[in-house]
Amino acid sequence: MRSCQRKNNRCLNFNYDSGGFYFLTICMKNRRNFFGTIENGQIYLTDFGILANELWNEIPKHYPNVILDDYVIMPDHIHAIVFIVGDRHACPQVNRRQNQIIPIIVGSFKSAISKNINKIFCFEWQKSFFDRGIRNEKEYLIYKKYIKDNPVNYGKKNPPKIEGF
């Protein structure tokens, strides 16, 4: 019997319990376009995209130690930078990832959207998400530019990669 092992999307030597800036990518299952369309480099959100925008902006109400930075809601994914204030030293060693603030925030956000959209359509997220702890100002500026340029680069055959990594 063959077992499927998921690729670890975590940076091995990074303390995910620490405060700081994080770059996130959250994708739709099968990259379905639920949140909007892109025309001439401009995103036009659907009602579901507007809902995602509203729920994203509510995150600091539920998690006061989270500050939202730049983000973009694309037709089939979301890119964002969040800032976590302070460190979480009380995470237990068992199930450590489930107790870290980033997975809790993303899981809560995905759940809230799914709950609302599933009343109308069958809606599914891609399992997990991508995150990267931003380690310095250079990385921060690279990710900010990537988010800003994402609507213009969306759908290009060879979109630019995030340089410097």
Buried (B, 14 or more C-beta within 10 A) or exposed (E): EEEEEEEEEEEEEBEBBBBBBBBBBBBBEEEBBBBBBBEEEEBEBBEBBEBBBEBBEBBBEEBEBBBBBBBBBBBBBBBBBBBBEEBBEEBEEEEEEEBBBBBBBBBBBBEBBEEBBEEEEEBBBBEBBBBBBBEEEEBBEBBBBBBEBBBBEBEEEEEEEEEEE
